[in-house]
């Protein structure tokens, strides 16, 4: 059973020999037992505070190192003392991003590419050609913006498919012509990361009431994107 902390005022009187009891001056000192109790109550609090302080400093250091890694300052030679930690965290972050599942929101799936914008575009085109698919159109949004005197991060859309697989879907669900043929958008964000975005087959099937037996005709887009970022 833990010993409770002593209440304030738990003291003992120190005897002074040689004086009558009634004339002894009373000197209030903490008893040895009280001191032990006080130390037992305060020391754990101090240790907890020290641990939390160490945890806060460690989190701050890791956050700084991760920020430097994402900024690419390791390559620029900044903060040489942090270089080993920054390099290791950058490696961990790269592995995490490559292994993380694609993000899905509002029927849009985004997969990060480990390559540059131009390399990702070339890689995806190669995957389409290898699978025997037709590239119907390419829309270079950023190029068109530049022609109009505007700035836009690299962004390009590819429309592709196979008429033999896509036509039955269009016949069964005519409104799917709004979203077919299949398309992907390859874009680069402000941090330099490259993404491949596309409408999920589940979203298209629900939106256009595509029969379940025909969803497989458009479901291959996910495998194409995964092959492009492999």
DRENMAR-231339 format. One record per atom (N, C-alpha, C): residue number from 1; x, y, z; residue in three letters. Coordinates in nm, 3 decimals. Example, Ala and Ser with C-alpha at 12.3 -4.5 7.8 and 13.67 -1.06 7.14 Angstrom:
REM residues 2
1,1.319,-0.569,0.780,ala
1,1.230,-0.450,0.780,ala
1,1.320,-0.330,0.780,ala
2,1.285,-0.225,0.708,ser
2,1.367,-0.106,0.714,ser
2,1.290,0.003,0.787,ser
//
This chain:
REM residues 230
1,0.086,-0.120,0.000,unk
1,0.000,0.000,0.000,unk
1,0.089,0.124,0.000,unk
2,0.071,0.218,-0.094,unk
2,0.159,0.336,-0.098,unk
2,0.139,0.426,0.021,unk
3,0.245,0.489,0.064,unk
3,0.240,0.580,0.179,unk
3,0.191,0.715,0.130,unk
4,0.084,0.768,0.190,unk
4,0.033,0.898,0.144,unk
4,0.130,1.011,0.176,unk
5,0.123,1.116,0.095,unk
5,0.208,1.233,0.120,unk
5,0.170,1.297,0.253,unk
6,0.267,1.342,0.329,unk
6,0.237,1.404,0.460,unk
6,0.166,1.537,0.442,unk
7,0.081,1.566,0.539,unk
7,0.012,1.695,0.537,unk
7,0.110,1.804,0.581,unk
8,0.089,1.925,0.531,unk
8,0.176,2.036,0.576,unk
8,0.169,2.049,0.728,unk
9,0.283,2.072,0.791,unk
9,0.284,2.091,0.935,unk
9,0.317,1.966,1.013,unk
10,0.357,1.859,0.943,unk
10,0.394,1.736,1.013,unk
10,0.537,1.750,1.059,unk
11,0.557,1.798,1.178,unk
11,0.691,1.827,1.232,unk
11,0.705,1.768,1.371,unk
12,0.827,1.764,1.419,unk
12,0.854,1.722,1.556,unk
12,0.937,1.829,1.627,unk
13,0.928,1.832,1.755,unk
13,1.005,1.928,1.833,unk
13,1.141,1.871,1.867,unk
14,1.243,1.952,1.857,unk
14,1.380,1.908,1.891,unk
14,1.406,1.939,2.037,unk
15,1.445,1.836,2.113,unk
15,1.473,1.854,2.256,unk
15,1.608,1.920,2.275,unk
16,1.613,2.007,2.373,unk
16,1.739,2.069,2.414,unk
16,1.766,2.024,2.557,unk
17,1.859,1.935,2.578,unk
17,1.888,1.884,2.713,unk
17,1.950,1.993,2.800,unk
18,1.925,1.980,2.927,unk
18,1.984,2.073,3.023,unk
18,1.890,2.183,3.063,unk
19,1.774,2.191,3.005,unk
19,1.676,2.293,3.040,unk
19,1.549,2.226,3.085,unk
20,1.483,2.287,3.182,unk
20,1.353,2.231,3.221,unk
20,1.262,2.222,3.099,unk
21,1.173,2.124,3.106,unk
21,1.088,2.100,2.991,unk
21,1.006,2.223,2.955,unk
22,0.960,2.295,3.060,unk
22,0.876,2.411,3.034,unk
22,0.953,2.527,2.974,unk
23,1.094,2.522,2.992,unk
23,1.174,2.632,2.939,unk
23,1.244,2.597,2.809,unk
24,1.223,2.472,2.760,unk
24,1.291,2.432,2.636,unk
24,1.235,2.511,2.517,unk
25,1.326,2.576,2.439,unk
25,1.276,2.640,2.317,unk
25,1.235,2.533,2.217,unk
26,1.127,2.557,2.150,unk
26,1.076,2.459,2.054,unk
26,1.127,2.493,1.915,unk
27,1.205,2.402,1.856,unk
27,1.259,2.420,1.722,unk
27,1.193,2.316,1.632,unk
28,1.114,2.362,1.539,unk
28,1.040,2.271,1.451,unk
28,1.126,2.230,1.333,unk
29,1.153,2.100,1.324,unk
29,1.232,2.045,1.214,unk
29,1.156,1.930,1.151,unk
30,1.174,1.908,1.024,unk
30,1.107,1.794,0.962,unk
30,1.166,1.665,1.014,unk
31,1.081,1.569,1.044,unk
31,1.129,1.440,1.092,unk
31,1.189,1.362,0.976,unk
32,1.275,1.265,1.009,unk
32,1.337,1.184,0.904,unk
32,1.232,1.106,0.826,unk
33,1.127,1.057,0.893,unk
33,1.022,0.984,0.824,unk
33,0.945,1.075,0.728,unk
34,0.921,1.200,0.776,unk
34,0.852,1.297,0.690,unk
34,0.937,1.329,0.568,unk
35,1.068,1.342,0.586,unk
35,1.155,1.372,0.473,unk
35,1.151,1.259,0.370,unk
36,1.151,1.135,0.421,unk
36,1.146,1.024,0.328,unk
36,1.017,1.025,0.248,unk
37,0.907,1.057,0.320,unk
37,0.776,1.061,0.252,unk
37,0.773,1.172,0.147,unk
38,0.828,1.290,0.183,unk
38,0.827,1.401,0.088,unk
38,0.909,1.368,-0.036,unk
39,1.025,1.303,-0.015,unk
39,1.108,1.267,-0.130,unk
39,1.037,1.166,-0.218,unk
40,0.966,1.070,-0.155,unk
40,0.897,0.968,-0.233,unk
40,0.784,1.027,-0.314,unk
41,0.730,1.140,-0.271,unk
41,0.620,1.203,-0.343,unk
41,0.668,1.294,-0.455,unk
42,0.783,1.358,-0.433,unk
42,0.827,1.457,-0.532,unk
42,0.917,1.397,-0.639,unk
43,0.996,1.293,-0.604,unk
43,1.091,1.240,-0.701,unk
43,1.024,1.182,-0.824,unk
44,0.914,1.104,-0.812,unk
44,0.849,1.054,-0.933,unk
44,0.800,1.166,-1.023,unk
45,0.750,1.275,-0.963,unk
45,0.704,1.388,-1.044,unk
45,0.817,1.448,-1.123,unk
46,0.934,1.460,-1.061,unk
46,1.049,1.514,-1.131,unk
46,1.092,1.422,-1.244,unk
47,1.088,1.291,-1.220,unk
47,1.128,1.197,-1.325,unk
47,1.033,1.202,-1.442,unk
48,0.903,1.212,-1.415,unk
48,0.805,1.223,-1.524,unk
48,0.828,1.348,-1.605,unk
49,0.855,1.459,-1.537,unk
49,0.880,1.584,-1.608,unk
49,1.003,1.573,-1.697,unk
50,1.108,1.506,-1.646,unk
50,1.229,1.489,-1.726,unk
50,1.202,1.402,-1.848,unk
51,1.124,1.297,-1.832,unk
51,1.092,1.209,-1.945,unk
51,1.014,1.284,-2.051,unk
52,0.913,1.362,-2.007,unk
52,0.833,1.438,-2.104,unk
52,0.917,1.542,-2.175,unk
53,1.010,1.601,-2.104,unk
53,1.099,1.698,-2.168,unk
53,1.185,1.631,-2.273,unk
54,1.235,1.512,-2.243,unk
54,1.317,1.438,-2.340,unk
54,1.234,1.398,-2.461,unk
55,1.111,1.354,-2.438,unk
55,1.023,1.315,-2.549,unk
55,0.994,1.435,-2.639,unk
56,0.967,1.551,-2.580,unk
56,0.938,1.671,-2.658,unk
56,1.058,1.711,-2.744,unk
57,1.177,1.705,-2.684,unk
57,1.297,1.741,-2.760,unk
57,1.322,1.643,-2.874,unk
58,1.298,1.515,-2.850,unk
58,1.317,1.414,-2.955,unk
58,1.219,1.435,-3.069,unk
59,1.093,1.462,-3.036,unk
59,0.993,1.487,-3.140,unk
59,1.029,1.609,-3.222,unk
60,1.080,1.713,-3.155,unk
60,1.119,1.834,-3.227,unk
60,1.234,1.805,-3.322,unk
61,1.332,1.726,-3.276,unk
61,1.447,1.692,-3.361,unk
61,1.403,1.611,-3.481,unk
62,1.315,1.514,-3.459,unk
62,1.267,1.431,-3.570,unk
62,1.187,1.515,-3.669,unk
63,1.104,1.606,-3.619,unk
63,1.026,1.693,-3.707,unk
63,1.118,1.782,-3.791,unk
64,1.222,1.835,-3.728,unk
64,1.317,1.919,-3.801,unk
64,1.388,1.838,-3.909,unk
65,1.431,1.717,-3.872,unk
65,1.503,1.633,-3.968,unk
65,1.414,1.594,-4.084,unk
66,1.287,1.562,-4.056,unk
66,1.195,1.527,-4.163,unk
66,1.168,1.645,-4.253,unk
67,1.154,1.763,-4.194,unk
67,1.133,1.884,-4.275,unk
67,1.251,1.909,-4.366,unk
68,1.372,1.892,-4.313,unk
68,1.492,1.911,-4.395,unk
68,1.499,1.807,-4.506,unk
69,1.457,1.685,-4.473,unk
69,1.462,1.579,-4.574,unk
69,1.366,1.609,-4.688,unk
70,1.246,1.656,-4.653,unk
70,1.147,1.686,-4.757,unk
70,1.188,1.806,-4.840,unk
71,1.260,1.901,-4.780,unk
71,1.307,2.017,-4.855,unk
71,1.426,1.983,-4.942,unk
72,1.487,1.870,-4.917,unk
72,1.603,1.831,-4.996,unk
72,1.729,1.905,-4.957,unk
73,1.736,1.956,-4.834,unk
73,1.853,2.033,-4.794,unk
73,1.975,1.946,-4.774,unk
74,1.954,1.814,-4.765,unk
74,2.069,1.725,-4.751,unk
74,2.158,1.736,-4.874,unk
75,2.093,1.746,-4.990,unk
75,2.170,1.756,-5.113,unk
75,2.241,1.891,-5.123,unk
76,2.182,1.992,-5.061,unk
76,2.241,2.124,-5.068,unk
76,2.350,2.144,-4.964,unk
77,2.367,2.051,-4.873,unk
77,2.474,2.058,-4.775,unk
77,2.442,2.138,-4.652,unk
78,2.317,2.171,-4.628,unk
78,2.282,2.247,-4.509,unk
78,2.281,2.154,-4.388,unk
79,2.308,2.209,-4.272,unk
79,2.304,2.138,-4.145,unk
79,2.382,2.006,-4.154,unk
80,2.513,2.012,-4.170,unk
80,2.592,1.889,-4.187,unk
80,2.582,1.794,-4.069,unk
81,2.562,1.846,-3.947,unk
81,2.553,1.758,-3.831,unk
81,2.427,1.673,-3.835,unk
82,2.323,1.723,-3.903,unk
82,2.197,1.650,-3.912,unk
82,2.192,1.561,-4.036,unk
83,2.295,1.567,-4.120,unk
83,2.291,1.497,-4.248,unk
83,2.262,1.348,-4.235,unk
84,2.331,1.274,-4.143,unk
84,2.301,1.130,-4.134,unk
84,2.156,1.103,-4.098,unk
85,2.103,1.179,-4.002,unk
85,1.964,1.158,-3.961,unk
85,1.868,1.197,-4.072,unk
86,1.897,1.308,-4.139,unk
86,1.811,1.353,-4.247,unk
86,1.808,1.250,-4.359,unk
87,1.927,1.197,-4.393,unk
87,1.933,1.098,-4.500,unk
87,1.855,0.973,-4.467,unk
88,1.865,0.928,-4.341,unk
88,1.793,0.807,-4.302,unk
88,1.642,0.831,-4.304,unk
89,1.598,0.946,-4.254,unk
89,1.454,0.975,-4.253,unk
89,1.403,0.991,-4.396,unk
90,1.482,1.053,-4.484,unk
90,1.442,1.065,-4.624,unk
90,1.423,0.928,-4.686,unk
91,1.512,0.833,-4.653,unk
91,1.498,0.698,-4.705,unk
91,1.372,0.632,-4.651,unk
92,1.348,0.646,-4.520,unk
92,1.227,0.590,-4.461,unk
92,1.102,0.649,-4.527,unk
93,1.102,0.780,-4.548,unk
93,0.986,0.846,-4.607,unk
93,0.961,0.797,-4.749,unk
94,1.069,0.778,-4.825,unk
94,1.054,0.730,-4.962,unk
94,0.994,0.590,-4.965,unk
95,1.043,0.503,-4.875,unk
95,0.990,0.368,-4.867,unk
95,0.844,0.370,-4.823,unk
96,0.811,0.456,-4.725,unk
96,0.673,0.464,-4.676,unk
96,0.578,0.509,-4.786,unk
97,0.619,0.609,-4.864,unk
97,0.532,0.661,-4.969,unk
97,0.512,0.559,-5.080,unk
98,0.616,0.480,-5.107,unk
98,0.603,0.382,-5.213,unk
98,0.517,0.264,-5.171,unk
99,0.512,0.237,-5.039,unk
99,0.435,0.124,-4.990,unk
99,0.296,0.162,-4.942,unk
100,0.270,0.292,-4.928,unk
100,0.141,0.332,-4.874,unk
100,0.030,0.308,-4.976,unk
101,-0.090,0.272,-4.930,unk
101,-0.200,0.249,-5.023,unk
101,-0.242,0.379,-5.089,unk
102,-0.299,0.372,-5.209,unk
102,-0.343,0.493,-5.277,unk
102,-0.453,0.562,-5.199,unk
103,-0.454,0.694,-5.206,unk
103,-0.557,0.770,-5.136,unk
103,-0.680,0.783,-5.225,unk
104,-0.797,0.764,-5.165,unk
104,-0.922,0.769,-5.239,unk
104,-1.015,0.870,-5.173,unk
105,-1.070,0.960,-5.253,unk
105,-1.163,1.060,-5.202,unk
105,-1.255,1.102,-5.314,unk
106,-1.386,1.096,-5.287,unk
106,-1.487,1.136,-5.385,unk
106,-1.472,1.059,-5.516,unk
107,-1.439,0.931,-5.506,unk
107,-1.428,0.850,-5.625,unk
107,-1.301,0.871,-5.704,unk
108,-1.208,0.949,-5.651,unk
108,-1.081,0.975,-5.719,unk
108,-0.970,0.904,-5.642,unk
109,-0.892,0.827,-5.715,unk
109,-0.779,0.758,-5.653,unk
109,-0.650,0.821,-5.703,unk
110,-0.559,0.852,-5.607,unk
110,-0.432,0.915,-5.641,unk
110,-0.318,0.826,-5.595,unk
111,-0.226,0.799,-5.686,unk
111,-0.111,0.715,-5.655,unk
111,0.015,0.795,-5.684,unk
112,0.105,0.798,-5.589,unk
112,0.229,0.873,-5.608,unk
112,0.329,0.793,-5.690,unk
113,0.394,0.862,-5.781,unk
113,0.495,0.798,-5.866,unk
113,0.634,0.824,-5.810,unk
114,0.722,0.728,-5.814,unk
114,0.860,0.749,-5.767,unk
114,0.946,0.818,-5.872,unk
115,0.890,0.846,-5.988,unk
115,0.967,0.904,-6.098,unk
115,0.930,1.050,-6.119,unk
116,1.002,1.114,-6.209,unk
116,0.973,1.252,-6.244,unk
116,0.847,1.258,-6.332,unk
117,0.802,1.378,-6.360,unk
117,0.680,1.393,-6.440,unk
117,0.699,1.334,-6.579,unk
118,0.806,1.370,-6.646,unk
118,0.831,1.321,-6.782,unk
118,0.849,1.169,-6.783,unk
119,0.921,1.116,-6.685,unk
119,0.945,0.972,-6.680,unk
119,0.816,0.896,-6.651,unk
120,0.732,0.952,-6.563,unk
120,0.604,0.888,-6.532,unk
120,0.515,0.884,-6.655,unk
121,0.511,0.994,-6.729,unk
121,0.430,0.999,-6.850,unk
121,0.478,0.895,-6.951,unk
122,0.607,0.887,-6.970,unk
122,0.664,0.790,-7.064,unk
122,0.637,0.648,-7.017,unk
123,0.651,0.624,-6.889,unk
123,0.628,0.491,-6.833,unk
123,0.484,0.448,-6.853,unk
124,0.390,0.538,-6.828,unk
124,0.249,0.502,-6.841,unk
124,0.213,0.476,-6.988,unk
125,0.265,0.557,-7.079,unk
125,0.240,0.533,-7.221,unk
125,0.294,0.396,-7.262,unk
126,0.411,0.361,-7.209,unk
126,0.469,0.230,-7.241,unk
126,0.382,0.115,-7.191,unk
127,0.323,0.131,-7.072,unk
127,0.234,0.028,-7.018,unk
127,0.112,0.012,-7.107,unk
128,0.054,0.123,-7.153,unk
128,-0.064,0.116,-7.240,unk
128,-0.032,0.045,-7.371,unk
129,0.080,0.080,-7.430,unk
129,0.118,0.019,-7.557,unk
129,0.143,-0.130,-7.540,unk
130,0.210,-0.167,-7.428,unk
130,0.239,-0.308,-7.403,unk
130,0.113,-0.390,-7.383,unk
131,0.006,-0.328,-7.332,unk
131,-0.120,-0.400,-7.310,unk
131,-0.211,-0.396,-7.432,unk
132,-0.166,-0.334,-7.539,unk
132,-0.247,-0.329,-7.660,unk
132,-0.362,-0.231,-7.655,unk
133,-0.353,-0.130,-7.570,unk
133,-0.458,-0.030,-7.557,unk
133,-0.431,0.089,-7.649,unk
134,-0.538,0.157,-7.684,unk
134,-0.529,0.271,-7.775,unk
134,-0.529,0.401,-7.695,unk
135,-0.436,0.490,-7.725,unk
135,-0.435,0.624,-7.665,unk
135,-0.515,0.715,-7.759,unk
136,-0.635,0.751,-7.717,unk
136,-0.723,0.831,-7.802,unk
136,-0.685,0.979,-7.805,unk
137,-0.637,1.029,-7.692,unk
137,-0.604,1.172,-7.686,unk
137,-0.513,1.199,-7.568,unk
138,-0.438,1.307,-7.581,unk
138,-0.357,1.358,-7.472,unk
138,-0.383,1.508,-7.461,unk
139,-0.410,1.553,-7.341,unk
139,-0.438,1.696,-7.318,unk
139,-0.332,1.750,-7.224,unk
140,-0.248,1.837,-7.276,unk
140,-0.140,1.897,-7.197,unk
140,-0.191,2.029,-7.138,unk
141,-0.251,2.023,-7.023,unk
141,-0.311,2.142,-6.962,unk
141,-0.206,2.250,-6.934,unk
142,-0.093,2.210,-6.881,unk
142,0.011,2.309,-6.847,unk
142,0.069,2.374,-6.973,unk
143,0.081,2.298,-7.081,unk
143,0.131,2.356,-7.207,unk
143,0.032,2.458,-7.262,unk
144,-0.096,2.424,-7.256,unk
144,-0.198,2.517,-7.304,unk
144,-0.202,2.643,-7.218,unk
145,-0.180,2.626,-7.087,unk
145,-0.177,2.742,-6.998,unk
145,-0.060,2.834,-7.034,unk
146,0.054,2.774,-7.065,unk
146,0.172,2.854,-7.101,unk
146,0.147,2.932,-7.230,unk
147,0.078,2.871,-7.324,unk
147,0.046,2.941,-7.450,unk
147,-0.045,3.061,-7.425,unk
148,-0.124,3.052,-7.321,unk
148,-0.214,3.163,-7.287,unk
148,-0.148,3.263,-7.194,unk
149,-0.020,3.245,-7.166,unk
149,0.051,3.336,-7.078,unk
149,0.026,3.312,-6.931,unk
150,-0.019,3.192,-6.896,unk
150,-0.049,3.159,-6.757,unk
150,0.047,3.051,-6.707,unk
151,0.061,3.043,-6.577,unk
151,0.148,2.943,-6.517,unk
151,0.066,2.831,-6.455,unk
152,0.111,2.709,-6.477,unk
152,0.044,2.592,-6.421,unk
152,0.147,2.482,-6.405,unk
153,0.141,2.414,-6.292,unk
153,0.232,2.302,-6.270,unk
153,0.208,2.193,-6.374,unk
154,0.312,2.116,-6.409,unk
154,0.297,2.014,-6.513,unk
154,0.176,1.924,-6.489,unk
155,0.085,1.923,-6.585,unk
155,-0.038,1.843,-6.575,unk
155,-0.077,1.796,-6.715,unk
156,-0.103,1.667,-6.725,unk
156,-0.140,1.611,-6.855,unk
156,-0.240,1.498,-6.835,unk
157,-0.341,1.493,-6.923,unk
157,-0.442,1.388,-6.918,unk
157,-0.427,1.296,-7.038,unk
158,-0.445,1.167,-7.014,unk
158,-0.442,1.068,-7.122,unk
158,-0.575,0.995,-7.126,unk
159,-0.636,0.991,-7.245,unk
159,-0.760,0.917,-7.266,unk
159,-0.725,0.791,-7.345,unk
160,-0.765,0.676,-7.296,unk
160,-0.724,0.551,-7.357,unk
160,-0.831,0.444,-7.337,unk
161,-0.817,0.336,-7.406,unk
161,-0.909,0.225,-7.386,unk
161,-0.902,0.123,-7.497,unk
162,-1.001,0.034,-7.496,unk
162,-1.015,-0.071,-7.596,unk
162,-1.162,-0.074,-7.638,unk
163,-1.192,-0.036,-7.763,unk
163,-1.332,-0.032,-7.807,unk
163,-1.406,-0.163,-7.784,unk
164,-1.338,-0.274,-7.795,unk
164,-1.404,-0.404,-7.777,unk
164,-1.454,-0.420,-7.634,unk
165,-1.380,-0.367,-7.536,unk
165,-1.421,-0.376,-7.396,unk
165,-1.510,-0.260,-7.355,unk
166,-1.487,-0.144,-7.412,unk
166,-1.562,-0.026,-7.368,unk
166,-1.698,-0.011,-7.430,unk
167,-1.716,-0.056,-7.554,unk
167,-1.845,-0.037,-7.621,unk
167,-1.961,-0.103,-7.548,unk
168,-1.949,-0.227,-7.499,unk
168,-2.062,-0.286,-7.425,unk
168,-2.102,-0.203,-7.303,unk
169,-2.005,-0.139,-7.239,unk
169,-2.037,-0.054,-7.124,unk
169,-2.115,0.068,-7.169,unk
170,-2.075,0.128,-7.281,unk
170,-2.144,0.246,-7.332,unk
170,-2.286,0.213,-7.374,unk
171,-2.306,0.096,-7.429,unk
171,-2.439,0.055,-7.473,unk
171,-2.530,0.029,-7.352,unk
172,-2.476,-0.038,-7.252,unk
172,-2.556,-0.072,-7.134,unk
172,-2.582,0.049,-7.045,unk
173,-2.491,0.143,-7.042,unk
173,-2.505,0.263,-6.957,unk
173,-2.465,0.384,-7.039,unk
174,-2.556,0.439,-7.120,unk
174,-2.521,0.549,-7.211,unk
174,-2.459,0.671,-7.141,unk
175,-2.498,0.697,-7.017,unk
175,-2.442,0.815,-6.949,unk
175,-2.293,0.800,-6.921,unk
176,-2.239,0.678,-6.929,unk
176,-2.097,0.657,-6.904,unk
176,-2.009,0.723,-7.009,unk
177,-2.071,0.767,-7.120,unk
177,-1.993,0.840,-7.221,unk
177,-1.938,0.971,-7.165,unk
178,-1.994,1.017,-7.054,unk
178,-1.940,1.137,-6.989,unk
178,-1.802,1.112,-6.929,unk
179,-1.775,0.987,-6.891,unk
179,-1.650,0.955,-6.824,unk
179,-1.563,0.856,-6.901,unk
180,-1.616,0.799,-7.006,unk
180,-1.539,0.706,-7.088,unk
180,-1.508,0.772,-7.223,unk
181,-1.395,0.737,-7.286,unk
181,-1.302,0.632,-7.245,unk
181,-1.230,0.665,-7.114,unk
182,-1.164,0.563,-7.062,unk
182,-1.092,0.579,-6.936,unk
182,-0.984,0.686,-6.951,unk
183,-0.955,0.751,-6.840,unk
183,-0.855,0.858,-6.843,unk
183,-0.776,0.861,-6.713,unk
184,-0.654,0.908,-6.722,unk
184,-0.573,0.936,-6.604,unk
184,-0.517,1.076,-6.619,unk
185,-0.491,1.139,-6.507,unk
185,-0.427,1.271,-6.506,unk
185,-0.295,1.255,-6.432,unk
186,-0.188,1.289,-6.501,unk
186,-0.054,1.287,-6.439,unk
186,-0.017,1.430,-6.407,unk
187,0.015,1.456,-6.282,unk
187,0.040,1.594,-6.239,unk
187,0.155,1.599,-6.140,unk
188,0.210,1.718,-6.129,unk
188,0.318,1.743,-6.032,unk
188,0.272,1.851,-5.937,unk
189,0.289,1.829,-5.807,unk
189,0.244,1.928,-5.710,unk
189,0.355,2.027,-5.678,unk
190,0.325,2.120,-5.588,unk
190,0.419,2.228,-5.556,unk
190,0.545,2.176,-5.488,unk
191,0.539,2.058,-5.427,unk
191,0.657,2.000,-5.361,unk
191,0.741,1.914,-5.455,unk
192,0.698,1.904,-5.580,unk
192,0.772,1.824,-5.678,unk
192,0.728,1.680,-5.687,unk
193,0.631,1.640,-5.607,unk
193,0.581,1.502,-5.612,unk
193,0.492,1.484,-5.735,unk
194,0.500,1.366,-5.795,unk
194,0.423,1.336,-5.915,unk
194,0.314,1.235,-5.879,unk
195,0.193,1.261,-5.928,unk
195,0.076,1.179,-5.895,unk
195,0.005,1.135,-6.021,unk
196,-0.052,1.014,-6.014,unk
196,-0.142,0.966,-6.119,unk
196,-0.281,0.955,-6.057,unk
197,-0.376,1.026,-6.113,unk
197,-0.513,1.029,-6.059,unk
197,-0.610,0.972,-6.161,unk
198,-0.713,0.906,-6.110,unk
198,-0.815,0.850,-6.200,unk
198,-0.942,0.823,-6.121,unk
199,-1.053,0.812,-6.194,unk
199,-1.180,0.775,-6.133,unk
199,-1.179,0.626,-6.104,unk
200,-1.221,0.589,-5.984,unk
200,-1.221,0.447,-5.950,unk
200,-1.332,0.375,-6.026,unk
201,-1.310,0.250,-6.060,unk
201,-1.415,0.172,-6.128,unk
201,-1.543,0.164,-6.046,unk
202,-1.529,0.156,-5.914,unk
202,-1.648,0.148,-5.828,unk
202,-1.731,0.275,-5.837,unk
203,-1.664,0.389,-5.842,unk
203,-1.735,0.516,-5.854,unk
203,-1.808,0.524,-5.988,unk
204,-1.741,0.488,-6.096,unk
204,-1.804,0.493,-6.228,unk
204,-1.922,0.397,-6.236,unk
205,-1.908,0.279,-6.178,unk
205,-2.015,0.181,-6.181,unk
205,-2.138,0.232,-6.107,unk
206,-2.116,0.295,-5.992,unk
206,-2.228,0.348,-5.915,unk
206,-2.289,0.471,-5.981,unk
207,-2.206,0.556,-6.034,unk
207,-2.256,0.680,-6.094,unk
207,-2.343,0.653,-6.217,unk
208,-2.304,0.556,-6.297,unk
208,-2.374,0.531,-6.424,unk
208,-2.454,0.402,-6.423,unk
209,-2.465,0.338,-6.307,unk
209,-2.542,0.213,-6.295,unk
209,-2.495,0.111,-6.398,unk
210,-2.364,0.094,-6.404,unk
210,-2.307,-0.004,-6.496,unk
210,-2.337,-0.145,-6.442,unk
211,-2.387,-0.235,-6.525,unk
211,-2.414,-0.371,-6.478,unk
211,-2.290,-0.436,-6.418,unk
212,-2.312,-0.515,-6.314,unk
212,-2.200,-0.574,-6.241,unk
212,-2.112,-0.659,-6.330,unk
213,-2.171,-0.728,-6.427,unk
213,-2.091,-0.815,-6.512,unk
213,-2.003,-0.738,-6.610,unk
214,-2.026,-0.606,-6.623,unk
214,-1.946,-0.525,-6.715,unk
214,-1.843,-0.438,-6.643,unk
215,-1.847,-0.435,-6.509,unk
215,-1.753,-0.351,-6.435,unk
215,-1.609,-0.397,-6.460,unk
216,-1.592,-0.528,-6.483,unk
216,-1.457,-0.580,-6.508,unk
216,-1.395,-0.518,-6.633,unk
217,-1.478,-0.467,-6.725,unk
217,-1.426,-0.408,-6.848,unk
217,-1.351,-0.277,-6.823,unk
218,-1.383,-0.212,-6.711,unk
218,-1.316,-0.086,-6.679,unk
218,-1.228,-0.097,-6.554,unk
219,-1.230,-0.212,-6.489,unk
219,-1.157,-0.228,-6.363,unk
219,-1.007,-0.239,-6.382,unk
220,-0.962,-0.260,-6.505,unk
220,-0.820,-0.279,-6.528,unk
220,-0.737,-0.154,-6.511,unk
221,-0.800,-0.038,-6.498,unk
221,-0.724,0.087,-6.487,unk
221,-0.637,0.088,-6.362,unk
222,-0.682,0.024,-6.258,unk
222,-0.604,0.022,-6.132,unk
222,-0.474,-0.056,-6.152,unk
223,-0.480,-0.166,-6.223,unk
223,-0.359,-0.245,-6.248,unk
223,-0.263,-0.171,-6.341,unk
224,-0.316,-0.094,-6.434,unk
224,-0.232,-0.015,-6.524,unk
224,-0.152,0.089,-6.447,unk
225,-0.220,0.157,-6.355,unk
225,-0.153,0.261,-6.277,unk
225,-0.047,0.199,-6.187,unk
226,-0.079,0.088,-6.125,unk
226,0.017,0.022,-6.036,unk
226,0.140,-0.024,-6.116,unk
227,0.119,-0.069,-6.238,unk
227,0.232,-0.110,-6.321,unk
227,0.318,0.011,-6.359,unk
228,0.255,0.126,-6.374,unk
228,0.330,0.246,-6.414,unk
228,0.415,0.302,-6.302,unk
229,0.377,0.277,-6.177,unk
229,0.453,0.332,-6.064,unk
229,0.543,0.227,-6.001,unk
230,0.542,0.106,-6.053,unk
230,0.624,0.000,-5.996,unk
230,0.773,0.026,-6.021,unk
//
